[in-house]
Amino acid sequence: MNPVLRKYLKEAEGTTLDFKQSVSSAAKIAKTMVSFANTCGGVLLMGVRDNKTLCGVRSEDEKYMLDMAAHFYCRPELDIEIIEHEAEGKTLLEVKVPDGADKPYFAKDEEGKWWVYVRVNDKSLLASKTTVDFLKRQQQNRDTAVPMGHIERGILDYLSKNERITLQQICKMFNISRRRASRTLVNLMSLDVVRSHTTEKTEYYTGV
């Protein structure tokens, strides 16, 4: 087995690595691809079971599905790199997904709807509107000078004394709309004084 495969198989699935037996759906694989592109890039290793045993793939069929996922199920399209490997008489595909230059990236689901996903540990999770707006702000390279009003100062003061805060808590504490609370969080995240944490249940925010 070559050193590249050996290195991947020694690692656990995580923020930048995902094992797949095969491509059963272009929509499902696109979800993983955009989660990598919206976070920090990553590698899909095709032809590997979750327990890291090798099952191999039918390379041409898989390449076609991967190309379809990257170009027709991702928006903007993703420029992936596919490297073919042979191990134990089986064909594996190393699919490199770059850290996206045009975030946020959307994946089309089976019903034709477009969604933004981010990578959290070994999962591809649906991004909140606040996270999507933050990804947009990052790409716009706007001046992030923000007037520190009582809401901004209040959030930072709360986080200096507490571990985390949610959007709902901010709305209730300051009697403001979700839209205004979200916009305030995007500004604070852009200043790198607040960090978002996406989970399967909810999203929360901590001080940096």
C-alpha positions in Angstrom: 0.0 0.0 0.0 1.4 3.4 -0.9 2.2 5.9 1.8 -0.6 8.3 0.9 -3.3 5.6 1.5 -1.6 4.3 4.6 -1.6 7.9 6.1 -5.3 8.3 5.5 -6.2 4.9 6.9 -4.3 5.6 10.1 -6.5 8.7 10.6 -10.1 8.9 11.8 -12.8 10.6 9.9 -13.0 14.2 10.8 -13.1 17.8 9.6 -11.0 17.1 6.6 -11.4 13.4 5.9 -14.4 11.2 5.0 -14.5 7.5 4.0 -17.1 6.4 1.4 -17.8 2.9 0.1 -19.3 4.3 -3.1 -21.3 7.1 -4.5 -24.9 6.1 -4.1 -26.3 9.6 -4.8 -24.7 12.7 -6.5 -26.8 14.9 -4.1 -25.5 13.1 -1.0 -21.8 13.4 -2.1 -22.3 17.0 -3.1 -23.4 17.7 0.5 -20.1 16.4 1.8 -18.2 18.3 -0.9 -19.7 21.7 -0.1 -19.2 21.1 3.7 -15.5 20.7 3.0 -15.4 23.7 0.6 -17.2 25.9 3.2 -14.9 24.9 6.0 -11.2 24.3 5.2 -11.2 21.8 2.3 -10.9 18.0 2.7 -10.5 14.6 1.2 -13.1 11.9 0.3 -11.5 8.5 0.1 -13.8 6.3 -2.0 -13.8 2.5 -1.8 -13.3 2.3 2.0 -15.9 1.1 4.6 -16.4 2.9 7.9 -14.3 0.2 9.6 -11.4 1.1 7.2 -11.5 -2.2 5.3 -11.2 -1.8 1.6 -14.0 -2.6 -0.8 -12.9 -0.8 -3.9 -14.9 1.0 -6.5 -15.7 0.8 -10.2 -13.5 3.8 -11.1 -15.2 5.1 -14.2 -18.7 4.9 -12.8 -17.6 6.6 -9.6 -15.6 9.3 -11.4 -18.7 10.1 -13.5 -20.9 10.5 -10.4 -18.2 12.5 -8.6 -17.9 14.9 -11.6 -21.7 15.2 -11.7 -21.9 16.0 -8.0 -19.1 18.7 -8.3 -20.5 20.4 -11.4 -24.2 20.0 -11.3 -25.1 19.5 -7.6 -22.7 22.2 -6.2 -23.1 25.9 -6.7 -20.7 27.5 -7.4 -19.2 24.4 -9.2 -16.3 22.8 -7.4 -12.9 22.1 -9.1 -12.1 18.7 -7.5 -9.1 16.5 -8.1 -9.5 12.8 -8.4 -6.4 10.5 -7.9 -6.7 6.8 -8.5 -4.9 4.3 -6.3 -4.6 0.5 -6.3 -4.4 -1.5 -3.0 -5.0 -5.1 -2.2 -6.2 -5.6 -5.8 -8.9 -2.9 -5.4 -9.3 0.5 -6.9 -9.6 3.5 -4.5 -10.2 7.1 -5.4 -8.7 10.0 -3.5 -11.0 13.0 -4.1 -9.5 16.3 -3.1 -11.9 19.2 -2.4 -10.3 22.6 -2.0 -11.0 25.2 0.6 -13.5 27.2 -1.4 -12.6 30.6 -2.8 -16.3 31.6 -3.5 -18.1 30.8 -0.2 -20.8 30.0 0.6 -21.2 26.9 -1.5 -24.6 25.3 -1.9 -25.5 21.6 -2.5 -28.7 20.6 -4.3 -30.8 18.0 -2.6 -32.9 15.2 -4.1 -35.9 17.6 -4.3 -33.9 20.3 -6.2 -33.5 22.6 -3.2 -30.1 24.3 -2.5 -28.6 24.2 1.0 -25.4 25.3 2.7 -23.4 22.8 4.8 -20.3 23.1 7.0 -18.0 20.4 8.3 -18.1 19.8 12.0 -15.9 16.9 13.2 -16.9 14.0 11.0 -20.4 15.4 10.0 -21.7 17.6 7.3 -24.2 19.9 9.0 -26.7 22.4 7.7 -25.5 25.9 8.2 -27.6 28.5 10.0 -28.5 31.8 8.3 -26.0 33.5 10.6 -23.2 31.2 9.3 -24.2 31.7 5.7 -24.2 35.5 6.1 -20.8 35.3 7.8 -19.4 33.2 4.9 -20.7 35.9 2.5 -19.2 38.7 4.6 -15.8 36.9 4.5 -15.8 36.8 0.7 -16.8 40.5 0.3 -13.7 41.7 2.1 -15.6 44.7 3.4 -14.3 47.0 6.0 -15.5 45.3 9.2 -15.3 48.4 11.4 -18.4 48.0 13.6 -19.8 50.7 16.0 -19.8 49.0 19.4 -23.3 49.8 20.7 -24.9 48.6 23.8 -26.0 45.3 22.2 -22.5 44.5 21.0 -21.0 45.4 24.3 -23.7 43.5 26.1 -23.0 40.3 24.2 -19.3 40.5 24.8 -19.9 41.3 28.5 -22.2 38.3 28.8 -19.6 36.0 27.1 -16.9 37.3 29.4 -18.9 35.8 32.3 -20.6 32.8 30.6 -19.4 30.0 28.3 -21.9 30.5 25.5 -24.9 32.3 24.1 -27.5 31.5 21.5 -29.4 33.7 19.0 -32.6 33.1 21.0 -31.0 34.3 24.2 -29.7 37.5 22.4 -33.2 38.2 21.1 -34.7 37.9 24.5 -32.0 39.7 26.4 -32.1 42.8 24.2 -35.7 42.5 22.9 -34.6 42.6 19.3 -35.6 40.6 16.1 -33.7 37.5 15.0 -32.6 39.4 11.9 -30.9 42.1 14.0 -29.4 39.6 16.4 -28.0 37.6 13.5 -26.6 40.7 11.8 -24.9 41.8 15.1 -23.3 38.3 15.5 -22.0 38.4 11.9 -20.3 41.7 12.7 -18.8 40.4 15.9 -17.6 37.2 14.1 -16.1 39.3 11.4 -14.1 41.2 14.0 -12.9 37.8 15.3 -14.2 38.4 18.8 -17.0 35.9 18.7 -17.0 32.4 17.2 -19.9 30.2 16.0 -20.3 26.5 16.8 -22.7 24.5 14.7 -24.3 21.4 16.2 -27.0 19.0 15.0 -29.5 20.6 17.4 -28.7 24.3 17.5 -25.9 26.8 17.0 -24.3 28.7 19.8 -21.6 31.4 20.1 -18.6 31.8 22.3 -16.0 34.5 23.0 -12.6 34.2 21.3 
